[in-house]
Amino acid sequence: MTAKDSVTGLKHAADTKSEAIYLLQKFS
C-alpha cells in the first residue's frame, strides 16, 4: 500500500462519512 493509496482511502472515507451525516441531517 502506497502513500497515495492511503490518501485516496482517507478521502473516500471522508466522503462516505459526510454523505452519512448529510443523510442523517436530512431525515432528522
N, C-alpha and C positions, 0 to 999 in steps of 0.2 A: 504493500500500500504506500503510495507516494504522498507527499505533502499536498499536491494538487487534489488527489482523491479525497483526502480528509477535509479539505476546504469545500469541495463540492458536496460532500456528505453533510457538513455543517450547514451549508446554505440550504440544502434540501430539507434538513430537519427544521430549520428556522421557518422556511416557507410553510411546511406542514403544520408547525405549531401556530403560526399566525393565522393560518386558514382555520384551524380548530377554534381558536379564540374568536375569530370573526363569526363563525357559525354559532358558538355559544352565546355571543352577544346578540346575534340576530334572533335567536329563539328565546332569550330570557326576557 
